[in-house]
């Protein structure tokens, strides 16, 4: 069970460790449930910044030690609205970058259907409690699912339900921060 602000959402746990491998396609890439998150995304150009943040801030251990998690992975295009100077300053802010990845992670495996149903059940939005113990708001507007951070920045979840060895990931193309 996951505590979402003051609400509880039940996340899925693997009942059987002998599950068949699931392969999902996105653009021209394949993601496999038997691979780790980093094995799935590290060689894909669209996730080079996300992968670099994980490597440069020694966050691979966090991914390995967390038993089951859902993570929102941003594409490199999330930085396109920033100038080169702003991008460089942001990526050099190690304190913020170390906090950003856990802010995009929640315990358990929550698929898009679960996110949408929980939001609908609570009038269109609810909050997820992230691994860094901060709230990340989930909203449904016009059948689209968005993440909203404490500063009001919104990131649409444009693709999702991609399995990795320790859970599931969804793809966003806008930055949200702790």
TIRO-360133 format. One record per residue (C-alpha): residue number from 1; residue in one letter; x, y, z. Coordinates in nm, 4 decimals, m for minus. Layout:
// TIRO-360133
<site><k>NUM</k><r>A</r><px>X</px><py>Y</py><pz>Z</pz></site>
...
***
This chain:
// TIRO-360133
<site><k>1</k><r>X</r><px>0.0000</px><py>0.0000</py><pz>0.0000</pz></site>
<site><k>2</k><r>X</r><px>0.1243</px><py>0.3491</py><pz>m0.0817</pz></site>
<site><k>3</k><r>X</r><px>0.0271</px><py>0.6569</py><pz>0.1163</pz></site>
<site><k>4</k><r>X</r><px>m0.0588</px><py>0.9398</py><pz>m0.1199</pz></site>
<site><k>5</k><r>X</r><px>m0.0731</px><py>1.2524</py><pz>0.0864</pz></site>
<site><k>6</k><r>X</r><px>m0.3638</px><py>1.1529</py><pz>0.3102</pz></site>
<site><k>7</k><r>X</r><px>m0.4991</px><py>0.8902</py><pz>0.0701</pz></site>
<site><k>8</k><r>X</r><px>m0.4009</px><py>0.5287</py><pz>0.0275</pz></site>
<site><k>9</k><r>X</r><px>m0.3506</px><py>0.3666</py><pz>m0.3115</pz></site>
<site><k>10</k><r>X</r><px>m0.2714</px><py>0.0020</py><pz>m0.3496</pz></site>
<site><k>11</k><r>X</r><px>0.0249</px><py>m0.0677</py><pz>m0.5727</pz></site>
<site><k>12</k><r>X</r><px>0.0964</px><py>m0.3984</py><pz>m0.7383</pz></site>
<site><k>13</k><r>X</r><px>0.3604</px><py>m0.6368</py><pz>m0.6114</pz></site>
<site><k>14</k><r>X</r><px>0.4949</px><py>m0.9317</py><pz>m0.8000</pz></site>
<site><k>15</k><r>X</r><px>0.3213</px><py>m1.2441</py><pz>m0.6747</pz></site>
<site><k>16</k><r>X</r><px>0.5339</px><py>m1.4784</py><pz>m0.8784</pz></site>
<site><k>17</k><r>X</r><px>0.9003</px><py>m1.4286</py><pz>m0.9590</pz></site>
<site><k>18</k><r>X</r><px>0.8717</px><py>m1.6518</py><pz>m1.2657</pz></site>
<site><k>19</k><r>X</r><px>0.6828</px><py>m1.4056</py><pz>m1.4817</pz></site>
<site><k>20</k><r>X</r><px>0.7207</px><py>m1.4111</py><pz>m1.8584</pz></site>
<site><k>21</k><r>X</r><px>0.9282</px><py>m1.1322</py><pz>m2.0050</pz></site>
<site><k>22</k><r>X</r><px>0.7246</px><py>m0.8386</py><pz>m2.1316</pz></site>
<site><k>23</k><r>X</r><px>0.8519</px><py>m0.6404</py><pz>m2.4285</pz></site>
<site><k>24</k><r>X</r><px>0.7078</px><py>m0.2976</py><pz>m2.5074</pz></site>
<site><k>25</k><r>X</r><px>0.7850</px><py>m0.0722</py><pz>m2.8012</pz></site>
<site><k>26</k><r>X</r><px>0.8287</px><py>0.3056</py><pz>m2.7957</pz></site>
<site><k>27</k><r>X</r><px>0.9327</px><py>0.4887</py><pz>m3.1103</pz></site>
<site><k>28</k><r>X</r><px>1.2022</px><py>0.2568</py><pz>m3.2517</pz></site>
<site><k>29</k><r>X</r><px>1.3077</px><py>0.1213</py><pz>m2.9120</pz></site>
<site><k>30</k><r>X</r><px>1.2203</px><py>m0.1919</py><pz>m2.7173</pz></site>
<site><k>31</k><r>X</r><px>1.1937</px><py>m0.2062</py><pz>m2.3401</pz></site>
<site><k>32</k><r>X</r><px>1.2129</px><py>m0.5379</py><pz>m2.1536</pz></site>
<site><k>33</k><r>X</r><px>1.0752</px><py>m0.6286</py><pz>m1.8127</pz></site>
<site><k>34</k><r>X</r><px>1.3816</px><py>m0.8424</py><pz>m1.7351</pz></site>
<site><k>35</k><r>X</r><px>1.6195</px><py>m0.5464</py><pz>m1.7733</pz></site>
<site><k>36</k><r>X</r><px>1.6860</px><py>m0.2777</py><pz>m1.5138</pz></site>
<site><k>37</k><r>X</r><px>1.5671</px><py>0.0752</py><pz>m1.5796</pz></site>
<site><k>38</k><r>X</r><px>1.9202</px><py>0.1806</py><pz>m1.6757</pz></site>
<site><k>39</k><r>X</r><px>1.9662</px><py>m0.1192</py><pz>m1.9068</pz></site>
<site><k>40</k><r>X</r><px>1.6449</px><py>m0.0171</py><pz>m2.0815</pz></site>
<site><k>41</k><r>X</r><px>1.7164</px><py>0.3549</py><pz>m2.1230</pz></site>
<site><k>42</k><r>X</r><px>2.0920</px><py>0.4220</py><pz>m2.1037</pz></site>
<site><k>43</k><r>X</r><px>2.1645</px><py>0.3695</py><pz>m2.4733</pz></site>
<site><k>44</k><r>X</r><px>1.8618</px><py>0.5667</py><pz>m2.5983</pz></site>
<site><k>45</k><r>X</r><px>1.9452</px><py>0.9178</py><pz>m2.7173</pz></site>
<site><k>46</k><r>X</r><px>1.6134</px><py>1.0613</py><pz>m2.5953</pz></site>
<site><k>47</k><r>X</r><px>1.7098</px><py>0.9736</py><pz>m2.2350</pz></site>
<site><k>48</k><r>X</r><px>2.0770</px><py>1.0738</py><pz>m2.2392</pz></site>
<site><k>49</k><r>X</r><px>2.0333</px><py>1.3580</py><pz>m1.9871</pz></site>
<site><k>50</k><r>X</r><px>1.8246</px><py>1.1454</py><pz>m1.7487</pz></site>
<site><k>51</k><r>X</r><px>2.0801</px><py>0.8624</py><pz>m1.7661</pz></site>
<site><k>52</k><r>X</r><px>2.3676</px><py>1.1081</py><pz>m1.7164</pz></site>
<site><k>53</k><r>X</r><px>2.2015</px><py>1.2553</py><pz>m1.4052</pz></site>
<site><k>54</k><r>X</r><px>2.1695</px><py>0.9063</py><pz>m1.2573</pz></site>
<site><k>55</k><r>X</r><px>2.5317</px><py>0.8142</py><pz>m1.3378</pz></site>
<site><k>56</k><r>X</r><px>2.6879</px><py>1.1488</py><pz>m1.2407</pz></site>
<site><k>57</k><r>X</r><px>2.5091</px><py>1.1596</py><pz>m0.9057</pz></site>
<site><k>58</k><r>X</r><px>2.5680</px><py>0.7951</py><pz>m0.8105</pz></site>
<site><k>59</k><r>X</r><px>2.1954</px><py>0.7209</py><pz>m0.8093</pz></site>
<site><k>60</k><r>X</r><px>2.2233</px><py>0.3749</py><pz>m0.9672</pz></site>
<site><k>61</k><r>X</r><px>2.2517</px><py>0.2310</py><pz>m0.6149</pz></site>
<site><k>62</k><r>X</r><px>1.9168</px><py>0.3925</py><pz>m0.5252</pz></site>
<site><k>63</k><r>X</r><px>1.7573</px><py>0.2235</py><pz>m0.8275</pz></site>
<site><k>64</k><r>X</r><px>1.9110</px><py>m0.1100</py><pz>m0.7321</pz></site>
<site><k>65</k><r>X</r><px>1.8197</px><py>m0.1072</py><pz>m0.3633</pz></site>
<site><k>66</k><r>X</r><px>1.4577</px><py>0.0086</py><pz>m0.4080</pz></site>
<site><k>67</k><r>X</r><px>1.2503</px><py>m0.3094</py><pz>m0.4166</pz></site>
<site><k>68</k><r>X</r><px>0.9625</px><py>m0.2010</py><pz>m0.6424</pz></site>
<site><k>69</k><r>X</r><px>0.9048</px><py>0.1445</py><pz>m0.7883</pz></site>
<site><k>70</k><r>X</r><px>0.7281</px><py>0.3514</py><pz>m1.0481</pz></site>
<site><k>71</k><r>X</r><px>0.9408</px><py>0.6240</py><pz>m1.2033</pz></site>
<site><k>72</k><r>X</r><px>0.8624</px><py>0.9109</py><pz>m1.4373</pz></site>
<site><k>73</k><r>X</r><px>1.1481</px><py>0.9402</py><pz>m1.6886</pz></site>
<site><k>74</k><r>X</r><px>1.1897</px><py>1.2699</py><pz>m1.8710</pz></site>
<site><k>75</k><r>X</r><px>1.3096</px><py>1.2940</py><pz>m2.2277</pz></site>
<site><k>76</k><r>X</r><px>1.5928</px><py>1.5275</py><pz>m2.3231</pz></site>
<site><k>77</k><r>X</r><px>1.3340</px><py>1.7525</py><pz>m2.4909</pz></site>
<site><k>78</k><r>X</r><px>1.2297</px><py>1.8553</py><pz>m2.1391</pz></site>
<site><k>79</k><r>X</r><px>1.5306</px><py>2.0881</py><pz>m2.1460</pz></site>
<site><k>80</k><r>X</r><px>1.4478</px><py>2.2430</py><pz>m2.4843</pz></site>
<site><k>81</k><r>X</r><px>1.2691</px><py>2.5435</py><pz>m2.3337</pz></site>
<site><k>82</k><r>X</r><px>1.5844</px><py>2.6380</py><pz>m2.1401</pz></site>
<site><k>83</k><r>X</r><px>1.8812</px><py>2.8309</py><pz>m2.2763</pz></site>
<site><k>84</k><r>X</r><px>2.2167</px><py>2.6509</py><pz>m2.2943</pz></site>
<site><k>85</k><r>X</r><px>2.3328</px><py>2.8526</py><pz>m1.9940</pz></site>
<site><k>86</k><r>X</r><px>2.0218</px><py>2.7550</py><pz>m1.7926</pz></site>
<site><k>87</k><r>X</r><px>2.0655</px><py>2.3893</py><pz>m1.8901</pz></site>
<site><k>88</k><r>X</r><px>2.4296</px><py>2.3918</py><pz>m1.7830</pz></site>
<site><k>89</k><r>X</r><px>2.3534</px><py>2.5648</py><pz>m1.4506</pz></site>
<site><k>90</k><r>X</r><px>2.0694</px><py>2.3232</py><pz>m1.3791</pz></site>
<site><k>91</k><r>X</r><px>2.2742</px><py>2.0126</py><pz>m1.4556</pz></site>
<site><k>92</k><r>X</r><px>2.5658</px><py>2.1420</py><pz>m1.2476</pz></site>
<site><k>93</k><r>X</r><px>2.3396</px><py>2.1875</py><pz>m0.9468</pz></site>
<site><k>94</k><r>X</r><px>2.4262</px><py>1.8466</py><pz>m0.7988</pz></site>
<site><k>95</k><r>X</r><px>2.2092</px><py>1.8986</py><pz>m0.4922</pz></site>
<site><k>96</k><r>X</r><px>1.8979</px><py>1.9553</py><pz>m0.7054</pz></site>
<site><k>97</k><r>X</r><px>1.9846</px><py>1.6737</py><pz>m0.9460</pz></site>
<site><k>98</k><r>X</r><px>2.0331</px><py>1.4260</py><pz>m0.6572</pz></site>
<site><k>99</k><r>X</r><px>1.6849</px><py>1.5201</py><pz>m0.5303</pz></site>
<site><k>100</k><r>X</r><px>1.5137</px><py>1.5176</py><pz>m0.8712</pz></site>
<site><k>101</k><r>X</r><px>1.5345</px><py>1.1437</py><pz>m0.9446</pz></site>
<site><k>102</k><r>X</r><px>1.3843</px><py>1.0333</py><pz>m0.6074</pz></site>
<site><k>103</k><r>X</r><px>1.1185</px><py>1.3032</py><pz>m0.6609</pz></site>
<site><k>104</k><r>X</r><px>1.0185</px><py>1.1198</py><pz>m0.9792</pz></site>
<site><k>105</k><r>X</r><px>0.9967</px><py>0.7825</py><pz>m0.8008</pz></site>
<site><k>106</k><r>X</r><px>0.7129</px><py>0.6349</py><pz>m0.5990</pz></site>
<site><k>107</k><r>X</r><px>0.7087</px><py>0.3004</py><pz>m0.4183</pz></site>
<site><k>108</k><r>X</r><px>0.5253</px><py>0.0164</py><pz>m0.5897</pz></site>
<site><k>109</k><r>X</r><px>0.4154</px><py>m0.0381</py><pz>m0.9451</pz></site>
<site><k>110</k><r>X</r><px>0.1397</px><py>0.1998</py><pz>m1.0576</pz></site>
<site><k>111</k><r>X</r><px>0.0206</px><py>0.1806</py><pz>m1.4175</pz></site>
<site><k>112</k><r>X</r><px>m0.1522</px><py>0.4574</py><pz>m1.6135</pz></site>
<site><k>113</k><r>X</r><px>m0.4941</px><py>0.3053</py><pz>m1.5557</pz></site>
<site><k>114</k><r>X</r><px>m0.4342</px><py>0.3134</py><pz>m1.1790</pz></site>
<site><k>115</k><r>X</r><px>m0.3194</px><py>0.6761</py><pz>m1.1903</pz></site>
<site><k>116</k><r>X</r><px>m0.6222</px><py>0.7796</py><pz>m1.3937</pz></site>
<site><k>117</k><r>X</r><px>m0.8739</px><py>0.5902</py><pz>m1.1787</pz></site>
<site><k>118</k><r>X</r><px>m0.7313</px><py>0.7285</py><pz>m0.8539</pz></site>
<site><k>119</k><r>X</r><px>m0.7474</px><py>1.0855</py><pz>m0.9875</pz></site>
<site><k>120</k><r>X</r><px>m1.1053</px><py>1.0368</py><pz>m1.1061</pz></site>
<site><k>121</k><r>X</r><px>m1.1980</px><py>0.8936</py><pz>m0.7672</pz></site>
<site><k>122</k><r>X</r><px>m1.0696</px><py>1.2143</py><pz>m0.5996</pz></site>
<site><k>123</k><r>X</r><px>m1.2282</px><py>1.4768</py><pz>m0.8226</pz></site>
<site><k>124</k><r>X</r><px>m0.9573</px><py>1.4844</py><pz>m1.0885</pz></site>
<site><k>125</k><r>X</r><px>m0.6364</px><py>1.4901</py><pz>m0.8850</pz></site>
<site><k>126</k><r>X</r><px>m0.4440</px><py>1.3367</py><pz>m0.5965</pz></site>
<site><k>127</k><r>X</r><px>m0.0888</px><py>1.3432</py><pz>m0.4605</pz></site>
<site><k>128</k><r>X</r><px>0.1753</px><py>1.0733</py><pz>m0.4707</pz></site>
<site><k>129</k><r>X</r><px>0.4280</px><py>1.0578</py><pz>m0.1887</pz></site>
<site><k>130</k><r>X</r><px>0.7657</px><py>1.0271</py><pz>m0.3609</pz></site>
<site><k>131</k><r>X</r><px>1.0782</px><py>0.8510</py><pz>m0.2360</pz></site>
<site><k>132</k><r>X</r><px>1.2139</px><py>1.1831</py><pz>m0.1104</pz></site>
<site><k>133</k><r>X</r><px>0.8928</px><py>1.2233</py><pz>0.0976</pz></site>
<site><k>134</k><r>X</r><px>0.7519</px><py>1.5102</py><pz>m0.1091</pz></site>
<site><k>135</k><r>X</r><px>0.4185</px><py>1.5271</py><pz>m0.2855</pz></site>
<site><k>136</k><r>X</r><px>0.3859</px><py>1.5031</py><pz>m0.6616</pz></site>
<site><k>137</k><r>X</r><px>0.0371</px><py>1.5872</py><pz>m0.7807</pz></site>
<site><k>138</k><r>X</r><px>m0.1329</px><py>1.3696</py><pz>m1.0435</pz></site>
<site><k>139</k><r>X</r><px>m0.4112</px><py>1.5351</py><pz>m1.2414</pz></site>
<site><k>140</k><r>X</r><px>m0.6386</px><py>1.4165</py><pz>m1.5187</pz></site>
<site><k>141</k><r>X</r><px>m0.7546</px><py>1.6843</py><pz>m1.7633</pz></site>
<site><k>142</k><r>X</r><px>m0.9299</px><py>1.6048</py><pz>m2.0906</pz></site>
<site><k>143</k><r>X</r><px>m0.8330</px><py>1.2373</py><pz>m2.0534</pz></site>
<site><k>144</k><r>X</r><px>m0.4637</px><py>1.3322</py><pz>m2.0264</pz></site>
<site><k>145</k><r>X</r><px>m0.2577</px><py>1.2543</py><pz>m1.7142</pz></site>
<site><k>146</k><r>X</r><px>m0.0246</px><py>1.5247</py><pz>m1.5789</pz></site>
<site><k>147</k><r>X</r><px>0.2301</px><py>1.5477</py><pz>m1.3005</pz></site>
<site><k>148</k><r>X</r><px>0.2415</px><py>1.8840</py><pz>m1.1244</pz></site>
<site><k>149</k><r>X</r><px>0.5192</px><py>1.9907</py><pz>m0.8883</pz></site>
<site><k>150</k><r>X</r><px>0.4904</px><py>2.2312</py><pz>m0.5938</pz></site>
<site><k>151</k><r>X</r><px>0.5699</px><py>2.5296</py><pz>m0.8203</pz></site>
<site><k>152</k><r>X</r><px>0.2868</px><py>2.4441</py><pz>m1.0617</pz></site>
<site><k>153</k><r>X</r><px>0.5046</px><py>2.3088</py><pz>m1.3443</pz></site>
<site><k>154</k><r>X</r><px>0.3044</px><py>2.0456</py><pz>m1.5361</pz></site>
<site><k>155</k><r>X</r><px>0.4443</px><py>1.7444</py><pz>m1.7181</pz></site>
<site><k>156</k><r>X</r><px>0.2111</px><py>1.5387</py><pz>m1.9357</pz></site>
<site><k>157</k><r>X</r><px>0.2645</px><py>1.1642</py><pz>m1.9230</pz></site>
<site><k>158</k><r>X</r><px>0.2686</px><py>1.0975</py><pz>m2.2952</pz></site>
<site><k>159</k><r>X</r><px>0.3720</px><py>0.7305</py><pz>m2.2919</pz></site>
<site><k>160</k><r>X</r><px>0.3730</px><py>0.4731</py><pz>m2.0196</pz></site>
<site><k>161</k><r>X</r><px>0.3324</px><py>0.1302</py><pz>m1.8734</pz></site>
<site><k>162</k><r>X</r><px>0.6862</px><py>0.0233</py><pz>m1.9655</pz></site>
<site><k>163</k><r>X</r><px>0.8090</px><py>m0.2499</py><pz>m1.7353</pz></site>
<site><k>164</k><r>X</r><px>1.1587</px><py>m0.2806</py><pz>m1.5933</pz></site>
<site><k>165</k><r>X</r><px>1.3063</px><py>m0.5340</py><pz>m1.3559</pz></site>
<site><k>166</k><r>X</r><px>1.1985</px><py>m0.3446</py><pz>m1.0444</pz></site>
<site><k>167</k><r>X</r><px>0.8676</px><py>m0.1961</py><pz>m1.1561</pz></site>
<site><k>168</k><r>X</r><px>0.7287</px><py>0.0306</py><pz>m1.4223</pz></site>
<site><k>169</k><r>X</r><px>0.8147</px><py>0.3609</py><pz>m1.5882</pz></site>
<site><k>170</k><r>X</r><px>0.6244</px><py>0.6349</py><pz>m1.7661</pz></site>
<site><k>171</k><r>X</r><px>0.7676</px><py>0.8984</py><pz>m2.0019</pz></site>
<site><k>172</k><r>X</r><px>0.7278</px><py>1.2745</py><pz>m1.9585</pz></site>
<site><k>173</k><r>X</r><px>0.8690</px><py>1.5566</py><pz>m2.1705</pz></site>
<site><k>174</k><r>X</r><px>0.8623</px><py>1.8437</py><pz>m1.9207</pz></site>
<site><k>175</k><r>X</r><px>1.0688</px><py>1.9015</py><pz>m1.6077</pz></site>
<site><k>176</k><r>X</r><px>0.9142</px><py>1.8798</py><pz>m1.2607</pz></site>
<site><k>177</k><r>X</r><px>1.1258</px><py>1.9341</py><pz>m0.9520</pz></site>
<site><k>178</k><r>X</r><px>1.1163</px><py>1.8816</py><pz>m0.5756</pz></site>
***
